[in-house]
Amino acid sequence: MGFLASRSFITQLVSLVACAALCTAGCASGNRTLKGGPETWATSISVGDQLSVFTHSGREKGVSVTKVDESGIYDGKAFIPYSDIQSIRVLPGESGIWGNTAILVVITVAVVAVLASLVENEIDEGFIQDAR
């Protein structure tokens, strides 16, 4: 059998892509600290995001964003102006990025599995043969 016709190669390929997709999901869905500053934070935060906000006074506050604009963040109870914020960390879970990442991982694994199945079928049918 040739290189592509090896069942162990196909199994290893599917495993490698599945692991890479899961690792990417883990990196993307973890806590992420917003870069830049107040001038870019408004475009990086969405309604529904769960945040951990660190103020200049050293306090940390959990925030569930109900409204965001160029001057600050609203959490349904209070307004936090960007001028009071030292840094913002987006928490995983309810944040918008989690849903997109999960969908991407599922699609990637499904596509690789289908391609591997097609290649295996071609091997079984004899269409892919040793190139001797």
C-alpha positions in Angstrom: 0.0 0.0 0.0 1.1 3.5 -0.7 1.5 6.4 1.7 -2.1 7.7 1.2 -3.5 4.2 1.2 -2.3 3.5 4.7 -5.2 3.1 7.2 -2.9 4.1 10.1 -2.0 7.3 8.2 -5.7 8.2 7.9 -6.3 7.4 11.5 -3.4 9.6 12.6 -4.5 12.4 10.3 -8.0 12.5 11.7 -6.6 12.3 15.3 -4.1 15.1 14.6 -6.8 17.5 13.1 -9.2 16.7 15.9 -6.6 17.5 18.5 -5.6 20.7 16.8 -9.2 21.8 16.6 -9.8 21.1 20.2 -6.6 22.9 21.3 -7.6 25.9 19.2 -11.0 25.9 20.9 -9.3 25.8 24.3 -7.1 28.8 23.5 -9.9 30.8 22.0 -12.5 30.2 24.6 -10.4 30.8 27.7 -10.1 34.1 29.4 -8.7 36.9 27.2 -7.5 40.2 28.3 -8.6 43.0 26.0 -5.6 44.8 24.4 -5.4 48.5 23.6 -7.4 50.8 25.8 -10.6 52.7 26.1 -10.5 53.7 22.4 -10.7 50.1 21.3 -12.6 48.4 24.1 -16.1 49.5 22.9 -15.6 47.6 19.7 -14.3 44.4 21.5 -17.1 44.1 24.0 -20.6 42.8 23.1 -23.9 42.8 25.0 -24.1 39.5 27.0 -20.3 39.2 27.5 -19.2 38.3 31.0 -16.3 40.5 32.1 -13.9 40.8 34.9 -13.1 44.5 35.2 -10.1 45.8 37.1 -10.3 49.4 38.2 -7.5 51.9 38.9 -8.3 51.7 42.6 -7.4 48.0 42.5 -10.9 46.5 42.7 -12.1 43.7 40.6 -15.7 43.5 39.6 -17.7 40.9 37.7 -19.8 42.5 35.0 -22.6 41.1 32.8 -22.8 43.6 29.9 -26.2 44.9 29.1 -25.1 47.9 27.1 -21.7 49.2 25.8 -20.8 52.5 24.2 -17.7 54.6 23.6 -17.8 56.0 27.2 -18.2 52.8 29.3 -20.0 49.6 30.2 -23.4 49.1 31.7 -24.3 46.0 33.7 -27.9 46.6 34.3 -27.2 48.1 37.8 -24.4 50.6 37.3 -22.3 52.4 34.7 -18.6 51.9 34.7 -16.7 54.5 32.7 -13.6 53.5 30.8 -11.7 56.2 32.6 -12.1 54.1 35.9 -10.9 50.9 34.2 -7.3 49.6 34.3 -8.0 46.4 32.4 -10.8 44.1 31.2 -10.8 40.4 30.9 -13.5 38.6 28.9 -14.6 35.4 30.7 -15.5 32.2 28.9 -19.0 30.8 28.8 -21.7 33.3 28.0 -19.3 35.4 25.9 -20.0 35.5 22.2 -16.7 33.9 21.2 -17.5 30.5 22.8 -20.5 29.8 20.5 -18.5 30.6 17.4 -15.5 28.5 18.5 -17.6 25.4 19.4 -19.3 25.6 16.0 -15.9 25.9 14.2 -14.6 22.8 16.1 -17.6 20.7 15.3 -17.5 21.6 11.6 -13.7 21.0 11.4 -13.9 17.6 13.0 -16.9 16.6 10.8 -15.2 17.6 7.6 -12.0 15.7 8.4 -14.0 12.6 9.4 -16.0 12.8 6.1 -12.8 13.2 4.1 -11.1 10.3 5.9 -14.1 8.1 5.2 -14.0 9.0 1.5 -10.3 8.1 1.3 -10.9 4.9 3.1 -13.7 4.0 0.8 -11.5 4.7 -2.2 -8.9 2.4 -0.7 -11.5 -0.4 -0.2 -12.7 0.0 -3.8 -9.2 -0.2 -5.1 -9.2 3.3 -6.7 -6.2 4.4 -4.6 -3.3 1.9 -5.1 0.3 1.5 -4.5 2.4 3.7 -6.8 5.0 1.0 -7.6 
